[in-house]
């Protein structure tokens, strides 16, 4: 209860200066690539065992998603000011 009554030391967001972060094209491409890869692995899941003779575990899905997302983000040019 004592922590609730104490005033915060942080300044409100509207008083911060120099904070104009916006997602770059790399961030947007990474989010879209991750979502698309997860959907793609969900569609490929039923066929995965017949193609590779292995189960599609969460680790496999994570590895595929990470690699594809990284590759797509790498190809997107960085346009910072």
N, C-alpha and C positions, 0 to 999 in steps of 0.2 A: 504494500500500500504506500510506503514511503516513496517508492520510485515514481508512482503516478503523480504525486503532489509536487515533485521537483520540476522546476522549469527546464525546458530544453535549451541547449546551448547552440543549436543549429540555426542558421539564418533561413528565413523563408526562401522558397525557390525564386520568387520574383526579385529578390535582392541580390542574388548571386550574379557576379559579373564574369564574362568570358565563358559562359556555359551555353554554347550553341551547337551541341552535338546533334547530328542527324545521321541516320543510317546511310552508309555508302552503298554503291552498286554491289560491292563484294558481299556486304551483309545481306542485302536483299536477294542476291543470287544464291547465297548459301542457305538461306531459309527456304527458298523455293526448291533448291536442289535436294535438301534434306527431306522435305515433304514429298516430293516426287519420287525419291528413291524408296522411301518407306512404303508408298503406295505400290511401287513397282515390285518390291520384294513380297508384298502381300499377294499380288497377282501371280508371282512366280512360285510362291510357296508350295502349292499343290504339285507342281512339276519338279521341284528341286530334288526330291529323293530319287526319282527315276533317272534324272540326268547325272547326279553325282554319287549316288548310293550312300548319301549321308543325310541326316536330319538337318533342317534349317532351324538351328537354335537361335536364341536371342543374341548370342555372341556373333554368329555369322551375319545376322541382319545388321547388327551394330557395325561390324567391320566393313560390310559393303556400303552402308550409308556413309560412314566416315570417309572412306576412300573416294567415293564418287563426289561427295560434297566438297572435299578438299580439292579435287581435280577441277571441278567447275569453278570454285572460288579462285583458284590459281589462274585460270584462263581469263577471268574478268579483269579488265584493266583498272588500276587504282587511280582515281581522279580526285585526289585531295587538293585543296587550295594551297 
